[in-house]
Amino acid sequence: MRGRYGGSRTGAALALALCGAAPAMAGDAPAPAPSARLRQCAAEGAGFYYIAGSDTCLRLGGYLWAETYYNSYTDYPAQDDRLYWVATYGFEMDARTRTDYGTLRSYMELRMIWRTADPYSDGASEPFFQPWDMHIEFGGLTAGLTQSFFDFYANANVLGTDPATIGDQTQLPLLGYTWSLGNGYTARLSIEDSATRDAGLLSADATISPDAFLAATRLPDVVATFGQTADWGQFQLSGALHQIAAGVGSDDTIGTSSREWGYALQAGVMFNLPHIATGDTLYLQAAYADGAISYLGLIDPSGDFAAPDAFVRGDGRLARARGWSVVGQYLHNWNDDWNSALFGGYGTFDITDPLARGTYGANGVDNINAGVNLTWSPVDPLAITLQYDYNLYRAQDWRATADGLPVASQQAHQLMLLVARTF
């Protein structure tokens, strides 16, 4: 039977369904009105839209970065590229559904990257995909690929794909839980992928090949945090346990295998400074690690002698590397169109084993970085940034050996021009 305007009852029902208001059958609970759904989605934040016929609010977004890098460091290999280019397209999808047990959130961030070289290295032009974040949140539970719960500062306001800065920013698989304690306080606990945090093992004795030692199977890292977010800013205390495991020979289950637990501690604070300018922030962070060196966020651009978790002696015993780092960053908004960030850090690790000191020609390594950027935003979705980074990687009491740094210190300079568009 046709209606007054020539449409059928089936067509009217389909139209109502597409609008999220399909007629209820007898005995069904009435569905929320579309206007109520729209208000729910608006409450989730800007850019969320109601998916008709569902209980889900969806936000689609992304960004495009066009970057040009110029870099150099002491003893730069002639075949490496001092000038290279990177283009990154990031796609973001955030889906949220309200349930009786809280909001169910599914988040994905996928990057498609094209680059002409690796940072501080050479390489052919090539595109590749990088899953940056894919996780589910529900009732305090977080599961999937996302940023480590340990991280706090995480190179905030340091821009670009290849920042040469001290500061931990690690994406990895994890399973964690967050407790909301009121007044902005939270406590978090997670088990996280240990392979991503693995800084590796080095032979303490130069006469023994590194191939004689195997990285044995490890348990996941355990991370716990406590912090607060308030009008004044944020703080976070972080702790992590990281298992180090080494086997001798071809079987990591033989009696000479060694397993120890390293650990890392961190404290960070961020201050909002509206009395200086709207949006100004100051980050300060300090970390200590014993056998879990990756948590310090040290940067070795040359790759000649990166810090390991431990040095392995000939009998299979482990001598853990220890170190600490401090970082800071200040973001200042000059006006609505211009802002700049000043950042820097210092980190160090000790070689505690006397045999390893002789092998690698150092008692430890110092790492220093400093940088500044200036960003112009002529219109809201567009930003143009010029950024400079300086990095110093320096051996303590350097001696020339075949396995350590080839020179007493290496200095790296990096200049980046970034054009970024968000949507």
C-alpha positions as CSV (number, residue, x, y, z in Angstrom):
1,M,0.0,0.0,0.0
2,R,1.4,3.4,-1.0
3,G,1.4,6.4,1.1
4,R,0.4,9.9,0.3
5,Y,3.7,10.9,-1.3
6,G,4.2,7.8,-3.4
7,G,6.6,5.9,-1.0
8,S,5.9,2.4,0.3
9,R,5.8,1.3,3.9
10,T,9.0,-0.6,3.3
11,G,10.8,2.5,2.0
12,A,9.6,4.5,5.0
13,A,10.9,1.8,7.4
14,L,14.3,1.8,5.6
15,A,14.6,5.5,5.8
16,L,13.8,5.4,9.5
17,A,16.5,2.7,10.0
18,L,19.1,4.7,8.2
19,C,18.3,7.6,10.5
20,G,18.8,5.4,13.5
21,A,15.0,5.3,14.4
22,A,13.6,2.1,13.0
23,P,10.2,1.3,14.3
24,A,10.2,-1.0,17.4
25,M,8.5,-4.4,17.3
26,A,6.0,-5.3,19.9
27,G,7.6,-6.0,23.3
28,D,10.9,-4.3,22.3
29,A,12.3,-1.5,24.5
30,P,12.2,1.8,22.7
31,A,15.5,2.8,21.1
32,P,17.0,6.1,22.1
33,A,16.0,9.0,19.8
34,P,18.6,10.0,17.2
35,S,19.0,13.4,19.0
36,A,20.0,11.6,22.2
37,R,22.5,9.6,20.3
38,L,23.9,12.7,18.7
39,R,24.3,14.3,22.2
40,Q,26.1,11.2,23.5
41,C,28.5,11.4,20.6
42,A,29.1,15.1,21.0
43,A,29.9,14.4,24.7
44,E,32.7,12.0,23.6
45,G,34.6,15.0,22.0
46,A,34.9,17.0,18.9
47,G,34.5,15.1,15.6
48,F,32.5,12.1,16.8
49,Y,29.6,11.1,14.7
50,Y,26.7,8.7,15.4
51,I,26.7,5.5,13.2
52,A,23.0,5.0,12.4
53,G,21.6,1.6,13.5
54,S,24.3,1.1,16.1
55,D,25.3,2.3,19.6
56,T,28.7,3.4,18.3
57,C,30.2,6.9,18.0
58,L,33.0,7.1,15.4
59,R,35.7,9.7,14.8
60,L,37.9,9.5,11.7
61,G,41.0,11.7,11.4
62,G,44.6,11.8,10.3
63,Y,47.6,13.8,9.4
64,L,50.2,14.3,6.7
65,W,53.8,15.1,7.5
66,A,56.3,16.2,4.8
67,E,59.9,16.3,6.3
68,T,63.3,17.2,5.1
69,Y,66.3,16.3,7.2
70,Y,70.0,17.4,7.1
71,N,72.2,15.6,9.6
72,S,75.9,14.8,10.3
73,Y,78.1,13.5,13.0
74,T,81.8,12.8,13.8
75,D,83.2,10.2,11.4
76,Y,80.2,10.3,9.2
77,P,80.5,7.4,6.7
78,A,80.8,8.7,3.1
79,Q,78.1,6.4,1.8
80,D,75.5,7.6,4.2
81,D,72.9,10.3,3.3
82,R,73.3,13.7,5.0
83,L,70.2,14.9,3.3
84,Y,67.0,12.8,3.2
85,W,63.2,13.1,2.9
86,V,60.3,11.5,4.8
87,A,56.6,11.7,4.0
88,T,54.1,10.2,6.5
89,Y,50.4,9.8,6.2
90,G,48.6,8.8,9.4
91,F,45.1,7.5,9.5
92,E,43.2,7.5,12.9
93,M,39.9,5.7,13.8
94,D,38.4,6.0,17.2
95,A,35.2,4.0,17.9
96,R,33.3,4.3,21.2
97,T,30.2,2.4,22.4
98,R,28.5,3.0,25.7
99,T,27.6,-0.2,27.6
100,D,26.3,-1.0,31.1
101,Y,29.9,-1.5,32.2
102,G,31.3,1.7,30.8
103,T,32.6,2.8,27.4
104,L,34.1,0.3,25.0
105,R,36.7,2.0,22.9
106,S,38.6,0.7,19.9
107,Y,41.4,2.9,18.6
108,M,43.7,2.5,15.6
109,E,46.5,4.7,14.2
110,L,48.2,3.4,11.0
111,R,51.1,5.2,9.3
112,M,52.1,4.9,5.7
113,I,55.7,6.2,5.4
114,W,57.9,6.9,2.4
115,R,61.6,7.8,3.0
116,T,64.8,8.1,1.0
117,A,67.1,6.9,3.9
118,D,67.1,5.7,7.4
119,P,68.1,8.3,10.1
120,Y,71.9,8.8,10.2
121,S,72.3,6.1,7.5
122,D,71.8,5.3,3.9
123,G,69.2,3.2,2.1
124,A,67.0,3.1,-1.0
125,S,63.8,5.0,-1.3
126,E,61.0,2.8,-0.1
127,P,57.4,2.9,1.3
128,F,56.2,0.9,4.2
129,F,53.3,0.6,6.6
130,Q,53.8,1.1,10.4
131,P,51.0,0.1,12.8
132,W,51.5,2.7,15.4
133,D,48.6,2.1,17.8
134,M,45.9,-0.5,17.8
135,H,44.2,-1.2,21.1
136,I,40.9,-1.7,23.0
137,E,39.9,0.0,26.2
138,F,37.0,-1.3,28.4
139,G,36.2,-0.8,32.1
140,G,39.8,0.1,32.9
141,L,41.3,-2.7,30.8
142,T,43.7,-1.8,28.0
143,A,44.9,-4.5,25.5
144,G,46.8,-4.3,22.2
145,L,49.6,-2.3,20.6
146,T,49.9,1.1,22.3
147,Q,52.3,3.4,24.3
148,S,54.1,1.8,27.3
149,F,52.4,2.6,30.6
150,F,56.0,3.5,31.8
151,D,56.3,6.5,29.5
152,F,55.5,10.0,30.7
153,Y,57.4,12.9,28.9
154,A,57.7,10.8,25.7
155,N,59.4,13.6,23.7
156,A,56.4,15.9,24.1
157,N,56.5,18.7,21.5
158,V,59.7,17.4,19.9
159,L,58.5,17.0,16.3
160,G,59.3,14.8,13.4
161,T,59.6,11.1,12.6
162,D,63.3,10.8,13.6
163,P,64.0,12.9,16.7
164,A,67.5,12.5,18.0
165,T,66.6,13.2,21.6
166,I,66.9,11.5,25.0
167,G,63.5,10.5,26.2
168,D,61.5,7.3,26.3
169,Q,58.7,6.9,23.8
170,T,57.9,3.2,23.1
171,Q,55.0,1.6,21.3
172,L,54.6,-2.1,22.2
173,P,52.0,-4.9,22.9
174,L,50.6,-4.8,26.4
175,L,47.8,-5.9,28.6
176,G,47.1,-3.5,31.5
177,Y,44.5,-2.1,33.9
178,T,43.9,1.4,35.1
179,W,42.3,2.2,38.5
180,S,40.7,5.7,38.8
181,L,41.1,6.8,42.4
182,G,39.3,10.1,42.4
183,N,40.6,13.7,42.2
184,G,42.5,12.9,39.1
185,Y,44.6,10.2,40.7
186,T,45.2,6.9,38.8
187,A,47.1,3.7,39.4
188,R,48.1,1.4,36.5
189,L,49.5,-2.1,36.1
190,S,50.5,-3.8,32.9
191,I,52.5,-6.7,31.4
192,E,54.4,-5.6,28.4
193,D,56.4,-7.1,25.5
194,S,59.9,-7.7,26.8
195,A,61.5,-8.0,23.3
196,T,60.7,-4.4,22.5
197,R,62.5,-3.3,25.6
198,D,65.5,-5.6,25.0
199,A,68.8,-3.7,24.8
200,G,70.7,-6.9,24.2
201,L,73.8,-8.5,25.7
202,L,77.5,-8.0,25.0
203,S,80.5,-10.3,25.8
204,A,82.5,-9.0,28.6
205,D,85.6,-10.8,27.3
206,A,86.9,-9.7,23.8
207,T,88.3,-13.2,23.2
208,I,84.8,-14.7,23.3
209,S,82.5,-14.3,20.3
210,P,79.1,-12.7,20.9
211,D,77.7,-15.7,19.0
212,A,78.5,-17.9,22.1
213,F,75.8,-16.2,24.0
214,L,72.1,-16.5,23.2
215,A,69.2,-14.3,24.4
216,A,67.1,-16.9,26.1
217,T,63.3,-16.7,26.5
218,R,62.1,-14.0,28.9
219,L,59.0,-13.3,30.8
220,P,57.1,-10.1,29.9
221,D,58.1,-6.8,31.6
222,V,55.9,-5.8,34.5
223,V,55.1,-2.0,34.7
224,A,53.3,-0.1,37.5
225,T,52.5,3.6,37.7
226,F,50.9,6.1,40.0
227,G,50.0,9.7,39.1
228,Q,47.6,12.6,38.9
229,T,46.2,14.9,36.3
230,A,44.8,18.2,37.6
231,D,44.4,21.9,36.6
232,W,48.0,22.5,37.7
233,G,49.4,19.8,35.4
234,Q,50.4,16.1,35.8
235,F,52.8,13.9,37.6
236,Q,53.7,10.2,37.3
237,L,55.8,7.7,39.2
238,S,56.8,4.6,37.1
239,G,58.5,1.3,37.9
240,A,59.4,-1.6,35.7
241,L,60.8,-5.1,36.1
242,H,62.7,-6.5,33.0
243,Q,64.1,-10.0,32.9
244,I,67.6,-10.6,31.4
245,A,68.3,-14.1,30.2
246,A,71.4,-15.5,28.5
247,G,72.3,-19.0,27.5
248,V,75.8,-20.3,26.6
249,G,76.2,-22.4,23.5
250,S,73.3,-23.6,21.3
251,D,70.8,-24.5,24.1
252,D,69.4,-21.8,26.4
253,T,68.3,-24.5,28.9
254,I,71.7,-25.8,29.9
255,G,73.0,-25.3,33.4
256,T,75.2,-22.3,32.6
257,S,72.3,-20.2,31.5
258,S,71.7,-17.0,33.5
259,R,68.5,-15.2,34.4
260,E,68.3,-12.1,36.4
261,W,65.7,-9.3,36.9
262,G,66.7,-5.7,36.0
263,Y,64.5,-2.8,36.9
264,A,63.8,0.9,36.1
265,L,62.3,3.7,38.1
266,Q,61.1,7.1,36.8
267,A,59.5,10.3,38.1
268,G,58.0,12.9,35.8
269,V,56.0,16.1,36.3
270,M,54.4,18.5,33.9
271,F,53.3,22.1,34.9
272,N,50.7,24.1,33.1
273,L,51.9,27.8,33.0
274,P,49.0,29.9,31.9
275,H,50.4,32.9,33.8
276,I,53.2,33.1,31.2
277,A,51.0,32.3,28.2
278,T,48.0,30.2,27.4
279,G,49.0,26.7,26.6
280,D,52.6,27.0,28.0
281,T,53.9,23.8,29.7
282,L,57.1,22.6,31.4
283,Y,58.2,19.0,31.6
284,L,60.8,17.6,34.0
285,Q,61.7,13.9,34.2
286,A,64.3,11.7,35.8
287,A,64.9,7.9,35.4
288,Y,67.3,5.2,36.8
289,A,67.8,1.8,35.4
290,D,69.7,-1.3,36.5
291,G,69.7,-4.0,33.8
292,A,66.9,-2.3,31.9
293,I,68.7,0.3,29.9
294,S,66.1,0.9,27.2
295,Y,64.0,2.7,29.8
296,L,66.5,5.5,29.9
297,G,65.8,6.5,26.3
298,L,69.5,7.0,25.4
299,I,70.3,7.9,21.7
300,D,73.4,6.6,19.9
301,P,73.2,7.9,16.3
302,S,76.3,6.2,15.0
303,G,75.3,2.8,16.5
304,D,79.0,2.0,17.2
305,F,78.5,1.1,20.9
306,A,74.9,1.2,22.2
307,A,74.3,0.4,25.9
308,P,73.3,-3.3,26.6
309,D,71.2,-4.6,29.4
310,A,74.2,-6.6,30.7
311,F,77.7,-7.9,29.8
312,V,78.1,-11.7,29.8
313,R,81.2,-13.2,31.3
314,G,82.8,-16.4,30.0
315,D,81.1,-18.5,32.8
316,G,77.7,-17.2,31.8
317,R,77.3,-14.8,34.7
318,L,75.8,-11.3,34.0
319,A,77.2,-7.9,34.9
320,R,74.2,-5.6,34.6
321,A,74.7,-2.1,33.1
322,R,73.4,0.7,35.3
323,G,72.5,4.3,34.4
324,W,70.3,7.3,34.8
325,S,68.9,10.2,32.7
326,V,67.2,13.6,33.2
327,V,65.2,15.4,30.6
328,G,63.3,18.7,30.4
329,Q,61.2,20.6,27.9
330,Y,59.5,24.0,27.8
331,L,56.8,24.9,25.3
332,H,56.0,28.6,24.9
333,N,53.2,30.1,22.8
334,W,54.2,33.5,21.5
335,N,50.8,34.2,20.1
336,D,48.0,32.3,18.3
337,D,50.2,31.6,15.3
338,W,53.7,31.0,16.7
339,N,55.1,28.7,19.4
340,S,58.5,27.2,20.2
341,A,59.9,24.4,22.3
342,L,63.2,24.2,24.1
343,F,64.3,20.7,25.1
344,G,67.3,18.8,26.3
345,G,68.6,15.9,28.3
346,Y,71.5,14.1,29.9
347,G,71.9,10.3,30.3
348,T,74.7,8.0,31.3
349,F,75.4,4.3,31.8
350,D,78.2,2.6,33.7
351,I,80.2,-0.5,32.6
352,T,80.4,-2.2,36.0
353,D,82.5,-5.2,35.0
354,P,86.3,-4.7,34.9
355,L,86.7,-7.2,32.1
356,A,84.1,-5.4,30.0
357,R,85.8,-2.1,30.6
358,G,89.0,-3.4,29.1
359,T,87.1,-4.9,26.1
360,Y,85.2,-1.8,25.2
361,G,87.7,0.8,26.2
362,A,85.5,2.8,28.6
363,N,84.2,2.9,32.1
364,G,80.8,4.2,30.8
365,V,79.2,6.5,28.3
366,D,77.6,9.9,28.6
367,N,74.8,11.1,26.3
368,I,73.8,14.7,26.0
369,N,71.2,16.3,23.7
370,A,69.7,19.8,23.3
371,G,67.4,21.3,20.8
372,V,64.9,23.9,19.9
373,N,62.0,24.3,17.4
374,L,59.9,27.1,16.0
375,T,56.4,26.4,14.6
376,W,54.2,28.7,12.5
377,S,50.5,27.9,12.1
378,P,49.0,30.3,9.5
379,V,45.7,28.4,9.7
380,D,44.6,25.9,12.3
381,P,45.1,22.6,10.4
382,L,48.5,23.6,9.0
383,A,51.9,23.9,10.8
384,I,55.4,24.6,9.5
385,T,58.2,23.7,11.9
386,L,62.0,24.3,11.8
387,Q,63.8,22.2,14.4
388,Y,67.5,21.7,15.4
389,D,68.8,18.8,17.5
390,Y,72.3,18.3,18.9
391,N,73.5,15.0,20.3
392,L,76.8,14.1,22.0
393,Y,77.8,10.5,22.7
394,R,81.0,10.4,24.8
395,A,83.0,7.6,26.4
396,Q,84.3,7.9,29.9
397,D,88.1,7.4,30.2
398,W,88.2,6.3,26.5
399,R,90.8,3.8,25.3
400,A,91.2,2.6,21.7
401,T,89.9,-0.9,21.3
402,A,88.4,-3.0,18.5
403,D,85.0,-3.2,20.1
404,G,84.3,0.2,21.7
405,L,83.8,3.7,20.3
406,P,86.3,4.4,17.5
407,V,86.8,7.9,18.9
408,A,86.4,9.4,22.3
409,S,83.2,11.2,21.4
410,Q,80.8,11.6,18.6
411,Q,78.7,14.7,17.9
412,A,75.5,14.7,15.8
413,H,73.7,17.6,14.4
414,Q,70.2,17.4,12.8
415,L,68.2,20.1,11.1
416,M,64.6,19.4,10.1
417,L,61.9,21.3,8.2
418,L,58.4,19.9,8.7
419,V,55.2,20.8,7.0
420,A,52.2,19.1,8.8
421,R,48.5,19.1,8.1
422,T,45.9,17.5,10.4
423,F,42.3,16.7,9.7
